[in-house]
């Protein structure tokens, strides 16, 4: 007996997204408009995706999609996450009258938030969710465990980074942003794109690893032989070096770090600057201000960008934007961090001259701290004049 069709009231109304989920082209012609009476569409609290909420007199608009194979239906159910959404039999009103259908309802752990509309999503979170869907379905095809609670935040972080990169690419192509990297150095760069032959995710959680076999353009022309490369993917990050121009002091932090620990460093507490991942639709500046408050208890003032860069492009997809931030450090210091994230962060205020002595001695052993301090050395006189009139 054929199964009832699906009623999609959220982002799966988008044919591009549905194509990614199904693993084959989906067209708008295969979708019929329908409404579910007695329900409205709301955002899941704290998220951009929707859920159905009962309300007398309301109606939730969506589409009916029929004819999916059992394998395609399983892909849809995986994408919607059985642990968070329950698939139920319902009756919707379509072009030809009432019709039996199946739709997804949030389980008790998810609560409704503000209103959700398809148009708002289409002009807002669509690009992000397309990127999320590509990774989710790739993970499904590779048999990766989808129940890891750190998976979804990590997928969103990586997707946001890809969306930002796409926007940067478009701005440079349109002449609205200056060139970066090799193109800025030489005025030219290989025009062809790398050709990815295979791509997999041997590890995916809050952070992820991408394993690729690809061919890339050569400087002398043509393409390379196939090469296998892996990249650690963590999303985009921001750093902030608090600087007190009146006292000529900086604030540096220290915390236990997994990287030095894994390398075998007997002292895995590097000297760092304030740092964190860009959350949601935050700007880089907003992230820097939030992290300064969380990691050092500081409300910072004016900020100067000290660069945007890849700390280790041979193995990491992480892209960092660094700031030097104006701050009153007269009462700064101590232990800070979010308990929910297991943070134990010690902050220390020291004279700028002492910080540079540590740079010269090789004691500053994180890239972001070195870059920020050396940038400040170059701009310090101008900043003291602009920020403190000194």
Secondary structure, DSSP 8 states (H G I E B T S, - for coil): ----EEEE-SGGGSHHHHHHHHTS---GGGEEEEEEEEEEEEEETTSSSEEEEEEEEEEEEEEEE----HHHHHHHHHHH-TTTEEEEEEEEEETTEEEEEEEEEE-TT--EEEE--HHHHHTTTHHHHHHHHHHHHHHHHTT--S--TTHHHHHHHHHHHHHHHHHHHHHHHTTSS---HHHHHHS----S--EEEEEEEEEESSSEEEEEEEE-B-TTSSB---EEEEEEE---EEEEEEEETTTTEEEEEE---HHHHHHT-S----EE-EEEE--TT--HHHHHHHHHHHHH------EEEEEEE-TTTTTB---EEEEEEE---TT--EEE--GGGT--EEEEEEEHHHHHHHHHTT---SHHHHHHHHHHHHHHHHHHHHHH--
